[in-house]
């Protein structure tokens, strides 16, 4: 170590000159640096598992759902609790966003009491059937693998209300048309007519997406108002991907404020998972590129005097990933 120090002091002028020259060269060539944030460099689009997932999702697609947990103050099967649940059913069914409502009121009961299969055809019993035995109903809910642990909790104090949402076929069609043309454009130039169609589809998609987002926000507000109206009778909580997508920006903002104030970090590491984007085939959180820009901006503005380090974590749509990385870099370089 002493020899190193002696060498540095002996040739200090030469070393400083070398460092200055190197700095000038690096500065010059940094202007020619290109950051390729395209999806092709960040994701292996031919991944067999990803292709298989997309195929399965398309073939066996189901409607989105939201879930409300219902924990009444009385016993779950008491007349008062069931009446409250019936009122919730009625109110929720009127929300334009919701196609159907399922709960312990509407599911078929096959073992209360047990019957032959031929007797079940055309004569499905539910908890609202006049001569139903609630003791048998409770036993069935807790023992039937279709219901136990999902429709009702193990302690039989909480139940689930499943809200099936209307499927937006127009949205799915526009996304499929757009992605098909974008995929083709990655491998060969589009024909002039195809380019015009792509621009038209993009424009139609954005218009429809904005209308869809407003409709979703309005529907979620209606659901929350219904929940609030029954808070005195039961403990109710709303959950679901659609709700998270609607609330995600406010979640990030509130969580950041709490984290920064409580822990006063020296550095913040950000797991940049872009699978929350609306085009992503897995998460289906439906956040736009501009929404991601807003989230990045909120993160960076939460504590301006400390450094942030972003790690690329996820994102499985090859057309959106590059754009999302680009807007992240733009916000970081401001």
C-alpha positions as YAML, in Angstrom:
chain: A
units: angstrom
residues:
- id: 1
  name: UNK
  ca: [0.00, 0.00, 0.00]
- id: 2
  name: UNK
  ca: [2.91, 2.37, 0.83]
- id: 3
  name: UNK
  ca: [4.44, 1.74, -2.61]
- id: 4
  name: UNK
  ca: [1.14, 2.71, -4.26]
- id: 5
  name: UNK
  ca: [1.02, 6.00, -2.36]
- id: 6
  name: UNK
  ca: [4.65, 6.73, -3.25]
- id: 7
  name: UNK
  ca: [3.92, 6.05, -6.91]
- id: 8
  name: UNK
  ca: [0.88, 8.39, -6.88]
- id: 9
  name: UNK
  ca: [2.80, 11.23, -5.23]
- id: 10
  name: UNK
  ca: [5.83, 10.77, -7.49]
- id: 11
  name: UNK
  ca: [3.79, 10.90, -10.71]
- id: 12
  name: UNK
  ca: [0.90, 13.02, -9.47]
- id: 13
  name: UNK
  ca: [1.04, 15.49, -12.39]
- id: 14
  name: UNK
  ca: [1.02, 12.71, -14.97]
- id: 15
  name: UNK
  ca: [-1.86, 10.92, -13.22]
- id: 16
  name: UNK
  ca: [-3.93, 14.12, -12.98]
- id: 17
  name: UNK
  ca: [-3.26, 14.87, -16.64]
- id: 18
  name: UNK
  ca: [-4.33, 11.35, -17.62]
- id: 19
  name: UNK
  ca: [-7.55, 11.66, -15.60]
- id: 20
  name: UNK
  ca: [-8.37, 15.02, -17.19]
- id: 21
  name: UNK
  ca: [-7.84, 13.60, -20.69]
- id: 22
  name: UNK
  ca: [-9.95, 10.55, -19.85]
- id: 23
  name: UNK
  ca: [-12.70, 12.78, -18.46]
- id: 24
  name: UNK
  ca: [-12.71, 14.88, -21.64]
- id: 25
  name: UNK
  ca: [-12.92, 11.74, -23.79]
- id: 26
  name: UNK
  ca: [-15.73, 10.27, -21.72]
- id: 27
  name: UNK
  ca: [-17.62, 13.58, -21.84]
- id: 28
  name: UNK
  ca: [-17.26, 13.73, -25.62]
- id: 29
  name: UNK
  ca: [-18.36, 10.17, -26.26]
- id: 30
  name: UNK
  ca: [-21.22, 10.40, -23.74]
- id: 31
  name: UNK
  ca: [-23.05, 12.55, -26.31]
- id: 32
  name: UNK
  ca: [-23.01, 9.53, -28.62]
- id: 33
  name: UNK
  ca: [-24.33, 7.15, -25.96]
- id: 34
  name: UNK
  ca: [-27.61, 5.52, -26.94]
- id: 35
  name: UNK
  ca: [-29.88, 3.84, -24.44]
- id: 36
  name: UNK
  ca: [-31.91, 1.18, -26.18]
- id: 37
  name: UNK
  ca: [-35.00, 0.85, -24.03]
- id: 38
  name: UNK
  ca: [-36.99, -0.92, -26.69]
- id: 39
  name: UNK
  ca: [-39.03, -3.92, -25.69]
- id: 40
  name: UNK
  ca: [-36.98, -6.21, -27.91]
- id: 41
  name: UNK
  ca: [-33.90, -5.62, -25.78]
- id: 42
  name: UNK
  ca: [-35.71, -5.88, -22.46]
- id: 43
  name: UNK
  ca: [-37.92, -8.90, -22.98]
- id: 44
  name: UNK
  ca: [-37.73, -12.20, -24.78]
- id: 45
  name: UNK
  ca: [-41.05, -12.01, -26.60]
- id: 46
  name: UNK
  ca: [-40.75, -15.57, -27.95]
- id: 47
  name: UNK
  ca: [-40.75, -16.98, -24.44]
- id: 48
  name: UNK
  ca: [-42.78, -20.21, -24.62]
- id: 49
  name: UNK
  ca: [-44.38, -19.72, -21.20]
- id: 50
  name: UNK
  ca: [-45.55, -16.22, -22.11]
- id: 51
  name: UNK
  ca: [-47.00, -17.42, -25.42]
- id: 52
  name: UNK
  ca: [-48.79, -20.26, -23.62]
- id: 53
  name: UNK
  ca: [-50.21, -17.88, -21.00]
- id: 54
  name: UNK
  ca: [-51.57, -15.56, -23.67]
- id: 55
  name: UNK
  ca: [-53.16, -18.46, -25.54]
- id: 56
  name: UNK
  ca: [-54.86, -19.78, -22.40]
- id: 57
  name: UNK
  ca: [-56.05, -16.29, -21.38]
- id: 58
  name: UNK
  ca: [-57.62, -15.76, -24.79]
- id: 59
  name: UNK
  ca: [-59.23, -19.19, -24.98]
- id: 60
  name: UNK
  ca: [-60.63, -19.31, -21.45]
- id: 61
  name: UNK
  ca: [-61.19, -15.61, -20.81]
- id: 62
  name: UNK
  ca: [-63.59, -14.73, -18.01]
- id: 63
  name: UNK
  ca: [-65.20, -11.51, -16.86]
- id: 64
  name: UNK
  ca: [-63.48, -9.34, -14.29]
- id: 65
  name: UNK
  ca: [-64.76, -9.50, -10.76]
- id: 66
  name: UNK
  ca: [-64.62, -7.43, -7.62]
- id: 67
  name: UNK
  ca: [-65.12, -8.85, -4.16]
- id: 68
  name: UNK
  ca: [-66.75, -7.48, -1.02]
- id: 69
  name: UNK
  ca: [-66.10, -9.16, 2.31]
- id: 70
  name: UNK
  ca: [-69.22, -9.15, 4.46]
- id: 71
  name: UNK
  ca: [-68.90, -9.60, 8.23]
- id: 72
  name: UNK
  ca: [-72.26, -8.82, 9.89]
- id: 73
  name: UNK
  ca: [-72.52, -7.81, 13.53]
- id: 74
  name: UNK
  ca: [-75.06, -10.60, 14.12]
- id: 75
  name: UNK
  ca: [-74.49, -14.26, 13.26]
- id: 76
  name: UNK
  ca: [-73.96, -14.83, 9.56]
- id: 77
  name: UNK
  ca: [-77.17, -16.82, 9.05]
- id: 78
  name: UNK
  ca: [-79.39, -14.76, 11.33]
- id: 79
  name: UNK
  ca: [-82.52, -13.25, 9.78]
- id: 80
  name: UNK
  ca: [-81.13, -9.72, 10.27]
- id: 81
  name: UNK
  ca: [-77.81, -10.54, 8.60]
- id: 82
  name: UNK
  ca: [-79.51, -12.24, 5.67]
- id: 83
  name: UNK
  ca: [-81.89, -9.28, 5.26]
- id: 84
  name: UNK
  ca: [-78.94, -6.87, 5.18]
- id: 85
  name: UNK
  ca: [-77.25, -9.10, 2.60]
- id: 86
  name: UNK
  ca: [-80.45, -9.14, 0.54]
- id: 87
  name: UNK
  ca: [-80.55, -5.33, 0.57]
- id: 88
  name: UNK
  ca: [-76.92, -5.23, -0.52]
- id: 89
  name: UNK
  ca: [-77.74, -7.61, -3.38]
- id: 90
  name: UNK
  ca: [-80.57, -5.39, -4.52]
- id: 91
  name: UNK
  ca: [-78.53, -2.16, -4.41]
- id: 92
  name: UNK
  ca: [-75.43, -3.63, -6.04]
- id: 93
  name: UNK
  ca: [-77.44, -5.21, -8.87]
- id: 94
  name: UNK
  ca: [-78.51, -1.71, -9.96]
- id: 95
  name: UNK
  ca: [-74.94, -0.53, -10.56]
- id: 96
  name: UNK
  ca: [-74.46, -0.34, -14.35]
- id: 97
  name: UNK
  ca: [-70.95, -1.79, -14.03]
- id: 98
  name: UNK
  ca: [-72.16, -5.05, -12.48]
- id: 99
  name: UNK
  ca: [-73.54, -7.96, -14.51]
- id: 100
  name: UNK
  ca: [-74.41, -10.21, -11.57]
- id: 101
  name: UNK
  ca: [-74.04, -10.53, -7.80]
- id: 102
  name: UNK
  ca: [-73.25, -13.85, -6.10]
- id: 103
  name: UNK
  ca: [-73.18, -14.61, -2.39]
- id: 104
  name: UNK
  ca: [-74.40, -17.18, 0.13]
- id: 105
  name: UNK
  ca: [-77.94, -16.09, -0.82]
- id: 106
  name: UNK
  ca: [-77.69, -17.24, -4.42]
- id: 107
  name: UNK
  ca: [-75.33, -20.25, -4.55]
- id: 108
  name: UNK
  ca: [-76.94, -23.70, -4.93]
- id: 109
  name: UNK
  ca: [-77.16, -25.94, -1.89]
- id: 110
  name: UNK
  ca: [-76.66, -29.61, -2.74]
- id: 111
  name: UNK
  ca: [-76.38, -31.14, 0.74]
- id: 112
  name: UNK
  ca: [-79.04, -29.29, 2.72]
- id: 113
  name: UNK
  ca: [-80.35, -31.95, 2.87]
- id: 114
  name: UNK
  ca: [-78.52, -34.41, 0.58]
- id: 115
  name: UNK
  ca: [-80.62, -35.42, -2.42]
- id: 116
  name: UNK
  ca: [-80.40, -37.65, -5.47]
- id: 117
  name: UNK
  ca: [-78.97, -36.03, -8.60]
- id: 118
  name: UNK
  ca: [-82.24, -36.34, -10.50]
- id: 119
  name: UNK
  ca: [-83.99, -34.43, -7.70]
- id: 120
  name: UNK
  ca: [-81.59, -31.50, -8.13]
- id: 121
  name: UNK
  ca: [-82.48, -30.96, -11.79]
- id: 122
  name: UNK
  ca: [-84.88, -28.04, -12.09]
- id: 123
  name: UNK
  ca: [-85.22, -27.81, -8.31]
- id: 124
  name: UNK
  ca: [-82.08, -26.10, -7.06]
- id: 125
  name: UNK
  ca: [-82.35, -25.00, -3.45]
- id: 126
  name: UNK
  ca: [-80.73, -21.88, -1.97]
- id: 127
  name: UNK
  ca: [-80.65, -20.37, 1.48]
- id: 128
  name: UNK
  ca: [-83.81, -18.44, 0.59]
- id: 129
  name: UNK
  ca: [-85.82, -21.62, -0.01]
- id: 130
  name: UNK
  ca: [-88.75, -21.64, 2.45]
- id: 131
  name: UNK
  ca: [-88.09, -24.91, 4.29]
- id: 132
  name: UNK
  ca: [-84.28, -24.68, 4.33]
- id: 133
  name: UNK
  ca: [-82.47, -26.04, 7.41]
- id: 134
  name: UNK
  ca: [-79.85, -23.47, 8.49]
- id: 135
  name: UNK
  ca: [-77.91, -26.01, 10.54]
- id: 136
  name: UNK
  ca: [-77.39, -28.12, 7.42]
- id: 137
  name: UNK
  ca: [-76.61, -24.98, 5.42]
- id: 138
  name: UNK
  ca: [-73.83, -24.00, 7.82]
- id: 139
  name: UNK
  ca: [-72.43, -27.52, 7.72]
- id: 140
  name: UNK
  ca: [-72.45, -27.51, 3.90]
- id: 141
  name: UNK
  ca: [-70.76, -24.13, 3.64]
- id: 142
  name: UNK
  ca: [-67.99, -25.25, 5.99]
- id: 143
  name: UNK
  ca: [-67.48, -28.71, 4.44]
- id: 144
  name: UNK
  ca: [-68.14, -28.23, 0.72]
- id: 145
  name: UNK
  ca: [-64.74, -27.52, -0.96]
- id: 146
  name: UNK
  ca: [-66.50, -25.15, -3.39]
- id: 147
  name: UNK
  ca: [-67.52, -22.85, -0.54]
- id: 148
  name: UNK
  ca: [-65.27, -23.48, 2.47]
- id: 149
  name: UNK
  ca: [-62.46, -20.96, 2.78]
- id: 150
  name: UNK
  ca: [-63.61, -18.96, -0.25]
- id: 151
  name: UNK
  ca: [-67.29, -18.10, 0.05]
- id: 152
  name: UNK
  ca: [-67.24, -18.27, 3.86]
- id: 153
  name: UNK
  ca: [-64.40, -17.99, 6.37]
- id: 154
  name: UNK
  ca: [-63.38, -20.91, 8.57]
- id: 155
  name: UNK
  ca: [-64.84, -19.22, 11.67]
- id: 156
  name: UNK
  ca: [-68.10, -18.64, 9.78]
- id: 157
  name: UNK
  ca: [-68.13, -14.94, 10.64]
- id: 158
  name: UNK
  ca: [-67.30, -13.53, 7.22]
- id: 159
  name: UNK
  ca: [-68.74, -14.17, 3.80]
- id: 160
  name: UNK
  ca: [-67.88, -13.06, 0.26]
- id: 161
  name: UNK
  ca: [-70.00, -11.08, -2.15]
- id: 162
  name: UNK
  ca: [-68.75, -11.61, -5.71]
- id: 163
  name: UNK
  ca: [-69.46, -8.83, -8.22]
- id: 164
  name: UNK
  ca: [-69.18, -10.02, -11.82]
- id: 165
  name: UNK
  ca: [-68.51, -7.09, -14.14]
- id: 166
  name: UNK
  ca: [-69.70, -6.71, -17.70]
- id: 167
  name: UNK
  ca: [-67.04, -7.76, -20.21]
- id: 168
  name: UNK
  ca: [-65.90, -4.91, -22.45]
- id: 169
  name: UNK
  ca: [-65.70, -6.64, -25.83]
- id: 170
  name: UNK
  ca: [-64.92, -3.39, -27.67]
- id: 171
  name: UNK
  ca: [-61.85, -2.83, -25.49]
- id: 172
  name: UNK
  ca: [-60.59, -6.38, -26.09]
- id: 173
  name: UNK
  ca: [-61.14, -6.08, -29.86]
- id: 174
  name: UNK
  ca: [-59.27, -2.77, -30.11]
- id: 175
  name: UNK
  ca: [-56.34, -4.08, -28.03]
- id: 176
  name: UNK
  ca: [-56.10, -7.20, -30.19]
- id: 177
  name: UNK
  ca: [-56.17, -5.18, -33.43]
- id: 178
  name: UNK
  ca: [-53.57, -2.73, -32.16]
- id: 179
  name: UNK
  ca: [-51.19, -5.37, -30.85]
- id: 180
  name: UNK
  ca: [-51.47, -7.44, -34.03]
- id: 181
  name: UNK
  ca: [-50.34, -4.49, -36.18]
- id: 182
  name: UNK
  ca: [-47.64, -3.43, -33.72]
- id: 183
  name: UNK
  ca: [-46.27, -6.97, -33.67]
- id: 184
  name: UNK
  ca: [-46.16, -7.02, -37.47]
- id: 185
  name: UNK
  ca: [-44.39, -3.64, -37.53]
- id: 186
  name: UNK
  ca: [-41.54, -5.03, -35.41]
- id: 187
  name: UNK
  ca: [-40.56, -7.52, -38.10]
- id: 188
  name: UNK
  ca: [-41.39, -5.70, -41.34]
- id: 189
  name: UNK
  ca: [-42.56, -2.22, -42.41]
- id: 190
  name: UNK
  ca: [-46.31, -1.78, -42.51]
- id: 191
  name: UNK
  ca: [-48.04, -0.99, -45.77]
- id: 192
  name: UNK
  ca: [-49.37, 2.59, -46.01]
- id: 193
  name: UNK
  ca: [-52.92, 1.34, -45.58]
- id: 194
  name: UNK
  ca: [-51.93, -0.70, -42.51]
- id: 195
  name: UNK
  ca: [-50.21, 2.33, -40.96]
- id: 196
  name: UNK
  ca: [-53.41, 4.33, -41.39]
- id: 197
  name: UNK
  ca: [-55.43, 1.54, -39.79]
- id: 198
  name: UNK
  ca: [-52.98, 1.38, -36.87]
- id: 199
  name: UNK
  ca: [-53.24, 5.11, -36.21]
- id: 200
  name: UNK
  ca: [-57.03, 4.90, -36.42]
- id: 201
  name: UNK
  ca: [-57.15, 1.94, -34.00]
- id: 202
  name: UNK
  ca: [-54.82, 3.74, -31.54]
- id: 203
  name: UNK
  ca: [-57.04, 6.81, -31.60]
- id: 204
  name: UNK
  ca: [-60.22, 4.77, -31.14]
- id: 205
  name: UNK
  ca: [-58.57, 2.79, -28.34]
- id: 206
  name: UNK
  ca: [-57.58, 5.90, -26.38]
- id: 207
  name: UNK
  ca: [-61.06, 7.41, -26.72]
- id: 208
  name: UNK
  ca: [-62.73, 4.18, -25.64]
- id: 209
  name: UNK
  ca: [-60.22, 3.63, -22.82]
- id: 210
  name: UNK
  ca: [-60.89, 7.08, -21.35]
- id: 211
  name: UNK
  ca: [-64.65, 6.47, -21.44]
- id: 212
  name: UNK
  ca: [-64.14, 3.04, -19.89]
- id: 213
  name: UNK
  ca: [-61.96, 4.47, -17.12]
- id: 214
  name: UNK
  ca: [-64.55, 7.13, -16.25]
- id: 215
  name: UNK
  ca: [-67.30, 4.51, -16.25]
- id: 216
  name: UNK
  ca: [-65.23, 2.28, -13.97]
- id: 217
  name: UNK
  ca: [-64.48, 5.15, -11.55]
- id: 218
  name: UNK
  ca: [-68.15, 6.07, -11.41]
- id: 219
  name: UNK
  ca: [-69.16, 2.46, -10.79]
- id: 220
  name: UNK
  ca: [-66.62, 2.03, -7.99]
- id: 221
  name: UNK
  ca: [-67.87, 5.22, -6.34]
- id: 222
  name: UNK
  ca: [-71.43, 3.84, -6.46]
- id: 223
  name: UNK
  ca: [-70.31, 0.55, -4.91]
- id: 224
  name: UNK
  ca: [-68.46, 2.38, -2.13]
- id: 225
  name: UNK
  ca: [-71.49, 4.53, -1.41]
- id: 226
  name: UNK
  ca: [-73.60, 1.38, -1.07]
- id: 227
  name: UNK
  ca: [-71.02, -0.12, 1.29]
- id: 228
  name: UNK
  ca: [-70.91, 3.07, 3.35]
- id: 229
  name: UNK
  ca: [-74.69, 3.02, 3.73]
- id: 230
  name: UNK
  ca: [-74.49, -0.42, 5.43]
- id: 231
  name: UNK
  ca: [-71.44, 0.19, 7.64]
- id: 232
  name: UNK
  ca: [-73.61, 0.28, 10.78]
- id: 233
  name: UNK
  ca: [-74.87, -3.25, 10.10]
- id: 234
  name: UNK
  ca: [-71.69, -5.01, 9.00]
- id: 235
  name: UNK
  ca: [-67.99, -4.68, 8.34]
- id: 236
  name: UNK
  ca: [-67.55, -4.39, 4.57]
- id: 237
  name: UNK
  ca: [-64.40, -4.16, 2.45]
- id: 238
  name: UNK
  ca: [-64.10, -3.86, -1.32]
- id: 239
  name: UNK
  ca: [-61.28, -5.49, -3.27]
- id: 240
  name: UNK
  ca: [-60.34, -6.40, -6.82]
- id: 241
  name: UNK
  ca: [-57.98, -5.60, -9.68]
- id: 242
  name: UNK
  ca: [-60.31, -2.96, -11.13]
- id: 243
  name: UNK
  ca: [-60.46, -1.11, -7.83]
- id: 244
  name: UNK
  ca: [-56.68, -1.26, -7.38]
- id: 245
  name: UNK
  ca: [-56.18, 0.08, -10.88]
- id: 246
  name: UNK
  ca: [-58.55, 2.93, -10.14]
- id: 247
  name: UNK
  ca: [-56.84, 3.78, -6.85]
- id: 248
  name: UNK
  ca: [-53.23, 2.94, -7.57]
- id: 249
  name: UNK
  ca: [-51.90, 6.50, -7.94]
- id: 250
  name: UNK
  ca: [-53.38, 7.60, -4.60]
- id: 251
  name: UNK
  ca: [-52.05, 4.38, -2.99]
- id: 252
  name: UNK
  ca: [-48.52, 5.14, -4.19]
- id: 253
  name: UNK
  ca: [-48.71, 8.74, -3.03]
- id: 254
  name: UNK
  ca: [-50.06, 7.92, 0.44]
- id: 255
  name: UNK
  ca: [-47.67, 5.00, 0.99]
- id: 256
  name: UNK
  ca: [-44.69, 7.11, -0.04]
- id: 257
  name: UNK
  ca: [-45.58, 9.94, 2.32]
- id: 258
  name: UNK
  ca: [-45.92, 7.53, 5.24]
- id: 259
  name: UNK
  ca: [-42.70, 5.69, 4.38]
- id: 260
  name: UNK
  ca: [-40.59, 8.83, 3.86]
- id: 261
  name: UNK
  ca: [-41.86, 10.57, 7.00]
- id: 262
  name: UNK
  ca: [-41.49, 7.53, 9.23]
- id: 263
  name: UNK
  ca: [-38.14, 6.12, 8.10]
- id: 264
  name: UNK
  ca: [-36.32, 9.14, 6.63]
- id: 265
  name: UNK
  ca: [-34.34, 6.91, 4.17]
- id: 266
  name: UNK
  ca: [-30.91, 7.76, 2.76]
- id: 267
  name: UNK
  ca: [-31.77, 6.13, -0.58]
- id: 268
  name: UNK
  ca: [-34.94, 4.71, -2.11]
- id: 269
  name: UNK
  ca: [-34.84, 1.60, -4.30]
- id: 270
  name: UNK
  ca: [-37.77, 1.30, -6.70]
- id: 271
  name: UNK
  ca: [-38.86, -2.05, -8.11]
- id: 272
  name: UNK
  ca: [-40.06, -0.82, -11.51]
- id: 273
  name: UNK
  ca: [-42.61, -3.43, -12.50]
- id: 274
  name: UNK
  ca: [-44.32, -2.31, -15.69]
- id: 275
  name: UNK
  ca: [-46.79, -5.18, -15.74]
- id: 276
  name: UNK
  ca: [-49.33, -2.74, -14.29]
- id: 277
  name: UNK
  ca: [-49.65, -1.25, -17.80]
- id: 278
  name: UNK
  ca: [-53.01, -1.54, -19.58]
- id: 279
  name: UNK
  ca: [-51.50, -3.62, -22.41]
- id: 280
  name: UNK
  ca: [-49.87, -6.19, -20.15]
- id: 281
  name: UNK
  ca: [-51.35, -9.69, -20.54]
- id: 282
  name: UNK
  ca: [-50.74, -10.79, -16.94]
- id: 283
  name: UNK
  ca: [-51.55, -8.22, -14.25]
- id: 284
  name: UNK
  ca: [-54.49, -6.49, -16.02]
- id: 285
  name: UNK
  ca: [-54.23, -3.34, -13.88]
- id: 286
  name: UNK
  ca: [-54.97, -1.08, -16.88]
- id: 287
  name: UNK
  ca: [-52.65, 1.80, -15.96]
- id: 288
  name: UNK
  ca: [-51.72, 3.97, -18.97]
- id: 289
  name: UNK
  ca: [-48.22, 5.10, -19.92]
- id: 290
  name: UNK
  ca: [-49.08, 8.59, -18.70]
- id: 291
  name: UNK
  ca: [-50.34, 7.05, -15.48]
- id: 292
  name: UNK
  ca: [-46.95, 5.38, -15.02]
- id: 293
  name: UNK
  ca: [-45.28, 8.73, -15.71]
- id: 294
  name: UNK
  ca: [-47.39, 10.28, -12.95]
- id: 295
  name: UNK
  ca: [-46.46, 7.50, -10.52]
- id: 296
  name: UNK
  ca: [-42.74, 7.94, -11.29]
- id: 297
  name: UNK
  ca: [-43.09, 11.70, -10.78]
- id: 298
  name: UNK
  ca: [-44.81, 11.17, -7.41]
- id: 299
  name: UNK
  ca: [-41.99, 8.85, -6.34]
- id: 300
  name: UNK
  ca: [-39.26, 11.28, -7.37]
- id: 301
  name: UNK
  ca: [-40.96, 14.27, -5.75]
- id: 302
  name: UNK
  ca: [-41.55, 12.52, -2.44]
- id: 303
  name: UNK
  ca: [-38.00, 13.20, -1.26]
- id: 304
  name: UNK
  ca: [-36.03, 15.34, -3.70]
- id: 305
  name: UNK
  ca: [-32.86, 15.56, -1.64]
- id: 306
  name: UNK
  ca: [-32.09, 11.82, -1.67]
- id: 307
  name: UNK
  ca: [-31.14, 9.51, -4.57]
- id: 308
  name: UNK
  ca: [-33.50, 7.01, -6.19]
- id: 309
  name: UNK
  ca: [-32.44, 3.79, -7.88]
- id: 310
  name: UNK
  ca: [-34.88, 2.11, -10.29]
- id: 311
  name: UNK
  ca: [-34.62, -1.64, -11.02]
- id: 312
  name: UNK
  ca: [-36.40, -3.07, -14.05]
- id: 313
  name: UNK
  ca: [-38.65, -5.73, -12.59]
- id: 314
  name: UNK
  ca: [-41.53, -6.73, -14.86]
- id: 315
  name: UNK
  ca: [-43.58, -5.94, -17.94]
- id: 316
  name: UNK
  ca: [-44.69, -8.52, -20.47]
- id: 317
  name: UNK
  ca: [-46.05, -6.52, -23.38]
- id: 318
  name: UNK
  ca: [-43.24, -5.90, -25.83]
- id: 319
  name: UNK
  ca: [-44.90, -2.83, -27.33]
- id: 320
  name: UNK
  ca: [-45.50, -1.01, -24.04]
- id: 321
  name: UNK
  ca: [-42.35, -1.84, -22.08]
- id: 322
  name: UNK
  ca: [-40.01, 0.42, -24.05]
- id: 323
  name: UNK
  ca: [-42.42, 3.36, -23.79]
- id: 324
  name: UNK
  ca: [-42.77, 2.90, -20.04]
- id: 325
  name: UNK
  ca: [-39.00, 2.78, -19.55]
- id: 326
  name: UNK
  ca: [-38.69, 5.89, -21.73]
- id: 327
  name: UNK
  ca: [-41.13, 7.96, -19.66]
- id: 328
  name: UNK
  ca: [-39.40, 6.78, -16.47]
- id: 329
  name: UNK
  ca: [-36.02, 7.96, -17.78]
- id: 330
  name: UNK
  ca: [-37.53, 11.26, -18.91]
- id: 331
  name: UNK
  ca: [-38.85, 11.96, -15.42]
- id: 332
  name: UNK
  ca: [-35.56, 10.92, -13.80]
- id: 333
  name: UNK
  ca: [-33.54, 13.24, -16.06]
- id: 334
  name: UNK
  ca: [-35.68, 16.33, -15.43]
...
